[in-house]
Amino acid sequence: MCGIVGAIAQRDVAEILLEGLRRLEYRGYDSAGLAVC
């Protein structure tokens, strides 16, 4: 299974994205990533 989390905001979104990854963790531990531009 897979899941995608995204966020667009004027403030730092890294914590939002990390929380999204934590919530998707039960789907599998094979890989996870975070890109902030």
mmCIF file of the N, C-alpha and C atoms, coordinates in Angstrom:
data_MODEL
# 
_entry.id   MODEL 
# 
loop_
_atom_site.group_PDB 
_atom_site.id 
_atom_site.type_symbol 
_atom_site.label_atom_id 
_atom_site.label_alt_id 
_atom_site.label_comp_id 
_atom_site.label_asym_id 
_atom_site.label_entity_id 
_atom_site.label_seq_id 
_atom_site.pdbx_PDB_ins_code 
_atom_site.Cartn_x 
_atom_site.Cartn_y 
_atom_site.Cartn_z 
_atom_site.occupancy 
_atom_site.B_iso_or_equiv 
_atom_site.pdbx_formal_charge 
_atom_site.auth_seq_id 
_atom_site.auth_comp_id 
_atom_site.auth_asym_id 
_atom_site.auth_atom_id 
_atom_site.pdbx_PDB_model_num 
ATOM 1   N N  . MET A 1 1  ? 0.838  -1.177 0.000  1.00 0.00 ? 1  MET A N  1 
ATOM 2   C CA . MET A 1 1  ? 0.000  0.000  0.000  1.00 0.00 ? 1  MET A CA 1 
ATOM 3   C C  . MET A 1 1  ? 0.880  1.236  0.000  1.00 0.00 ? 1  MET A C  1 
ATOM 4   N N  . CYS A 1 2  ? 0.284  2.349  -0.382 1.00 0.00 ? 2  CYS A N  1 
ATOM 5   C CA . CYS A 1 2  ? 1.040  3.595  -0.370 1.00 0.00 ? 2  CYS A CA 1 
ATOM 6   C C  . CYS A 1 2  ? 0.129  4.737  0.051  1.00 0.00 ? 2  CYS A C  1 
ATOM 7   N N  . GLY A 1 3  ? 0.723  5.828  0.371  1.00 0.00 ? 3  GLY A N  1 
ATOM 8   C CA . GLY A 1 3  ? -0.017 7.030  0.729  1.00 0.00 ? 3  GLY A CA 1 
ATOM 9   C C  . GLY A 1 3  ? 0.838  8.243  0.438  1.00 0.00 ? 3  GLY A C  1 
ATOM 10  N N  . ILE A 1 4  ? 0.189  9.335  0.128  1.00 0.00 ? 4  ILE A N  1 
ATOM 11  C CA . ILE A 1 4  ? 0.891  10.578 -0.180 1.00 0.00 ? 4  ILE A CA 1 
ATOM 12  C C  . ILE A 1 4  ? 0.324  11.671 0.715  1.00 0.00 ? 4  ILE A C  1 
ATOM 13  N N  . VAL A 1 5  ? 1.212  12.461 1.280  1.00 0.00 ? 5  VAL A N  1 
ATOM 14  C CA . VAL A 1 5  ? 0.816  13.602 2.103  1.00 0.00 ? 5  VAL A CA 1 
ATOM 15  C C  . VAL A 1 5  ? 1.452  14.838 1.491  1.00 0.00 ? 5  VAL A C  1 
ATOM 16  N N  . GLY A 1 6  ? 0.702  15.903 1.365  1.00 0.00 ? 6  GLY A N  1 
ATOM 17  C CA . GLY A 1 6  ? 1.242  17.152 0.842  1.00 0.00 ? 6  GLY A CA 1 
ATOM 18  C C  . GLY A 1 6  ? 0.688  18.336 1.607  1.00 0.00 ? 6  GLY A C  1 
ATOM 19  N N  . ALA A 1 7  ? 1.416  19.425 1.585  1.00 0.00 ? 7  ALA A N  1 
ATOM 20  C CA . ALA A 1 7  ? 0.964  20.642 2.261  1.00 0.00 ? 7  ALA A CA 1 
ATOM 21  C C  . ALA A 1 7  ? 1.550  21.852 1.555  1.00 0.00 ? 7  ALA A C  1 
ATOM 22  N N  . ILE A 1 8  ? 0.734  22.878 1.425  1.00 0.00 ? 8  ILE A N  1 
ATOM 23  C CA . ILE A 1 8  ? 1.178  24.164 0.894  1.00 0.00 ? 8  ILE A CA 1 
ATOM 24  C C  . ILE A 1 8  ? 0.808  25.206 1.938  1.00 0.00 ? 8  ILE A C  1 
ATOM 25  N N  . ALA A 1 9  ? 1.789  25.955 2.387  1.00 0.00 ? 9  ALA A N  1 
ATOM 26  C CA . ALA A 1 9  ? 1.529  26.960 3.418  1.00 0.00 ? 9  ALA A CA 1 
ATOM 27  C C  . ALA A 1 9  ? 2.628  28.006 3.400  1.00 0.00 ? 9  ALA A C  1 
ATOM 28  N N  . GLN A 1 10 ? 2.366  29.123 4.034  1.00 0.00 ? 10 GLN A N  1 
ATOM 29  C CA . GLN A 1 10 ? 3.369  30.180 4.136  1.00 0.00 ? 10 GLN A CA 1 
ATOM 30  C C  . GLN A 1 10 ? 4.318  29.923 5.296  1.00 0.00 ? 10 GLN A C  1 
ATOM 31  N N  . ARG A 1 11 ? 3.927  29.060 6.221  1.00 0.00 ? 11 ARG A N  1 
ATOM 32  C CA . ARG A 1 11 ? 4.792  28.752 7.357  1.00 0.00 ? 11 ARG A CA 1 
ATOM 33  C C  . ARG A 1 11 ? 5.531  27.442 7.095  1.00 0.00 ? 11 ARG A C  1 
ATOM 34  N N  . ASP A 1 12 ? 6.413  27.070 7.985  1.00 0.00 ? 12 ASP A N  1 
ATOM 35  C CA . ASP A 1 12 ? 7.188  25.836 7.865  1.00 0.00 ? 12 ASP A CA 1 
ATOM 36  C C  . ASP A 1 12 ? 6.255  24.626 7.880  1.00 0.00 ? 12 ASP A C  1 
ATOM 37  N N  . VAL A 1 13 ? 6.299  23.832 6.835  1.00 0.00 ? 13 VAL A N  1 
ATOM 38  C CA . VAL A 1 13 ? 5.390  22.690 6.724  1.00 0.00 ? 13 VAL A CA 1 
ATOM 39  C C  . VAL A 1 13 ? 6.054  21.368 7.090  1.00 0.00 ? 13 VAL A C  1 
ATOM 40  N N  . ALA A 1 14 ? 7.318  21.389 7.473  1.00 0.00 ? 14 ALA A N  1 
ATOM 41  C CA . ALA A 1 14 ? 8.021  20.137 7.766  1.00 0.00 ? 14 ALA A CA 1 
ATOM 42  C C  . ALA A 1 14 ? 7.320  19.343 8.863  1.00 0.00 ? 14 ALA A C  1 
ATOM 43  N N  . GLU A 1 15 ? 6.896  19.996 9.942  1.00 0.00 ? 15 GLU A N  1 
ATOM 44  C CA . GLU A 1 15 ? 6.214  19.288 11.036 1.00 0.00 ? 15 GLU A CA 1 
ATOM 45  C C  . GLU A 1 15 ? 4.878  18.709 10.576 1.00 0.00 ? 15 GLU A C  1 
ATOM 46  N N  . ILE A 1 16 ? 4.165  19.436 9.736  1.00 0.00 ? 16 ILE A N  1 
ATOM 47  C CA . ILE A 1 16 ? 2.892  18.936 9.199  1.00 0.00 ? 16 ILE A CA 1 
ATOM 48  C C  . ILE A 1 16 ? 3.137  17.670 8.389  1.00 0.00 ? 16 ILE A C  1 
ATOM 49  N N  . LEU A 1 17 ? 4.150  17.705 7.535  1.00 0.00 ? 17 LEU A N  1 
ATOM 50  C CA . LEU A 1 17 ? 4.450  16.548 6.695  1.00 0.00 ? 17 LEU A CA 1 
ATOM 51  C C  . LEU A 1 17 ? 4.946  15.364 7.516  1.00 0.00 ? 17 LEU A C  1 
ATOM 52  N N  . LEU A 1 18 ? 5.755  15.622 8.526  1.00 0.00 ? 18 LEU A N  1 
ATOM 53  C CA . LEU A 1 18 ? 6.224  14.533 9.388  1.00 0.00 ? 18 LEU A CA 1 
ATOM 54  C C  . LEU A 1 18 ? 5.056  13.871 10.113 1.00 0.00 ? 18 LEU A C  1 
ATOM 55  N N  . GLU A 1 19 ? 4.109  14.657 10.578 1.00 0.00 ? 19 GLU A N  1 
ATOM 56  C CA . GLU A 1 19 ? 2.928  14.087 11.233 1.00 0.00 ? 19 GLU A CA 1 
ATOM 57  C C  . GLU A 1 19 ? 2.127  13.248 10.239 1.00 0.00 ? 19 GLU A C  1 
ATOM 58  N N  . GLY A 1 20 ? 2.024  13.710 9.011  1.00 0.00 ? 20 GLY A N  1 
ATOM 59  C CA . GLY A 1 20 ? 1.339  12.927 7.984  1.00 0.00 ? 20 GLY A CA 1 
ATOM 60  C C  . GLY A 1 20 ? 2.023  11.595 7.742  1.00 0.00 ? 20 GLY A C  1 
ATOM 61  N N  . LEU A 1 21 ? 3.363  11.596 7.703  1.00 0.00 ? 21 LEU A N  1 
ATOM 62  C CA . LEU A 1 21 ? 4.101  10.345 7.528  1.00 0.00 ? 21 LEU A CA 1 
ATOM 63  C C  . LEU A 1 21 ? 3.892  9.409  8.713  1.00 0.00 ? 21 LEU A C  1 
ATOM 64  N N  . ARG A 1 22 ? 3.849  9.969  9.909  1.00 0.00 ? 22 ARG A N  1 
ATOM 65  C CA . ARG A 1 22 ? 3.606  9.141  11.100 1.00 0.00 ? 22 ARG A CA 1 
ATOM 66  C C  . ARG A 1 22 ? 2.232  8.478  11.028 1.00 0.00 ? 22 ARG A C  1 
ATOM 67  N N  . ARG A 1 23 ? 1.241  9.218  10.551 1.00 0.00 ? 23 ARG A N  1 
ATOM 68  C CA . ARG A 1 23 ? -0.113 8.666  10.467 1.00 0.00 ? 23 ARG A CA 1 
ATOM 69  C C  . ARG A 1 23 ? -0.232 7.588  9.391  1.00 0.00 ? 23 ARG A C  1 
ATOM 70  N N  . LEU A 1 24 ? 0.634  7.648  8.390  1.00 0.00 ? 24 LEU A N  1 
ATOM 71  C CA . LEU A 1 24 ? 0.618  6.643  7.327  1.00 0.00 ? 24 LEU A CA 1 
ATOM 72  C C  . LEU A 1 24 ? 1.531  5.459  7.626  1.00 0.00 ? 24 LEU A C  1 
ATOM 73  N N  . GLU A 1 25 ? 2.247  5.509  8.722  1.00 0.00 ? 25 GLU A N  1 
ATOM 74  C CA . GLU A 1 25 ? 3.264  4.503  9.034  1.00 0.00 ? 25 GLU A CA 1 
ATOM 75  C C  . GLU A 1 25 ? 2.701  3.081  9.074  1.00 0.00 ? 25 GLU A C  1 
ATOM 76  N N  . TYR A 1 26 ? 1.474  2.915  9.500  1.00 0.00 ? 26 TYR A N  1 
ATOM 77  C CA . TYR A 1 26 ? 0.890  1.579  9.605  1.00 0.00 ? 26 TYR A CA 1 
ATOM 78  C C  . TYR A 1 26 ? 0.741  0.908  8.248  1.00 0.00 ? 26 TYR A C  1 
ATOM 79  N N  . ARG A 1 27 ? 0.820  1.662  7.163  1.00 0.00 ? 27 ARG A N  1 
ATOM 80  C CA . ARG A 1 27 ? 0.664  1.093  5.823  1.00 0.00 ? 27 ARG A CA 1 
ATOM 81  C C  . ARG A 1 27 ? 1.883  0.275  5.400  1.00 0.00 ? 27 ARG A C  1 
ATOM 82  N N  . GLY A 1 28 ? 2.989  0.454  6.059  1.00 0.00 ? 28 GLY A N  1 
ATOM 83  C CA . GLY A 1 28 ? 4.195  -0.290 5.708  1.00 0.00 ? 28 GLY A CA 1 
ATOM 84  C C  . GLY A 1 28 ? 5.435  0.513  6.037  1.00 0.00 ? 28 GLY A C  1 
ATOM 85  N N  . TYR A 1 29 ? 6.511  -0.180 6.264  1.00 0.00 ? 29 TYR A N  1 
ATOM 86  C CA . TYR A 1 29 ? 7.748  0.467  6.683  1.00 0.00 ? 29 TYR A CA 1 
ATOM 87  C C  . TYR A 1 29 ? 8.797  0.460  5.580  1.00 0.00 ? 29 TYR A C  1 
ATOM 88  N N  . ASP A 1 30 ? 8.443  0.037  4.367  1.00 0.00 ? 30 ASP A N  1 
ATOM 89  C CA . ASP A 1 30 ? 9.429  -0.138 3.305  1.00 0.00 ? 30 ASP A CA 1 
ATOM 90  C C  . ASP A 1 30 ? 10.215 1.134  3.010  1.00 0.00 ? 30 ASP A C  1 
ATOM 91  N N  . SER A 1 31 ? 9.541  2.254  2.932  1.00 0.00 ? 31 SER A N  1 
ATOM 92  C CA . SER A 1 31 ? 10.255 3.497  2.663  1.00 0.00 ? 31 SER A CA 1 
ATOM 93  C C  . SER A 1 31 ? 9.381  4.688  3.010  1.00 0.00 ? 31 SER A C  1 
ATOM 94  N N  . ALA A 1 32 ? 10.036 5.775  3.253  1.00 0.00 ? 32 ALA A N  1 
ATOM 95  C CA . ALA A 1 32 ? 9.350  7.041  3.512  1.00 0.00 ? 32 ALA A CA 1 
ATOM 96  C C  . ALA A 1 32 ? 10.301 8.152  3.114  1.00 0.00 ? 32 ALA A C  1 
ATOM 97  N N  . GLY A 1 33 ? 9.752  9.277  2.749  1.00 0.00 ? 33 GLY A N  1 
ATOM 98  C CA . GLY A 1 33 ? 10.603 10.388 2.366  1.00 0.00 ? 33 GLY A CA 1 
ATOM 99  C C  . GLY A 1 33 ? 9.924  11.711 2.611  1.00 0.00 ? 33 GLY A C  1 
ATOM 100 N N  . LEU A 1 34 ? 10.729 12.753 2.610  1.00 0.00 ? 34 LEU A N  1 
ATOM 101 C CA . LEU A 1 34 ? 10.232 14.099 2.846  1.00 0.00 ? 34 LEU A CA 1 
ATOM 102 C C  . LEU A 1 34 ? 11.042 15.050 1.987  1.00 0.00 ? 34 LEU A C  1 
ATOM 103 N N  . ALA A 1 35 ? 10.364 15.872 1.196  1.00 0.00 ? 35 ALA A N  1 
ATOM 104 C CA . ALA A 1 35 ? 11.027 16.893 0.391  1.00 0.00 ? 35 ALA A CA 1 
ATOM 105 C C  . ALA A 1 35 ? 10.358 18.227 0.672  1.00 0.00 ? 35 ALA A C  1 
ATOM 106 N N  . VAL A 1 36 ? 11.154 19.213 1.016  1.00 0.00 ? 36 VAL A N  1 
ATOM 107 C CA . VAL A 1 36 ? 10.637 20.555 1.286  1.00 0.00 ? 36 VAL A CA 1 
ATOM 108 C C  . VAL A 1 36 ? 11.375 21.516 0.368  1.00 0.00 ? 36 VAL A C  1 
ATOM 109 N N  . CYS A 1 37 ? 10.621 22.261 -0.430 1.00 0.00 ? 37 CYS A N  1 
ATOM 110 C CA . CYS A 1 37 ? 11.231 23.217 -1.376 1.00 0.00 ? 37 CYS A CA 1 
ATOM 111 C C  . CYS A 1 37 ? 10.891 24.638 -1.016 1.00 0.00 ? 37 CYS A C  1 
# 
